[in-house]
């Protein structure tokens, strides 16, 4: 089974107000499963996940991780 690293930017939103963004990494091979996993991780990581009125907007980023753990743009 192959794993595909996906990096997601998570934007917490409530009534048009945005909280600070953060990043989540998933390794599922199917994109739909990866997106569900990213939202679950975002709810666990963020303290705002305890409140039902906060929604989490996920944006898949086109970046890769270098050997130092930094996110670098990927052009493909």
Beta strands, then each sheet from edge to edge (+ up, - down):
strand 1: 6-14
strand 2: 17-18
strand 3: 22-26
strand 4: 55-60
strand 5: 63-65
strand 6: 71-73
sheet 1: 2+ 1- 3+
sheet 2: 2+ 1- 4+
sheet 3: 5+ 6-
end
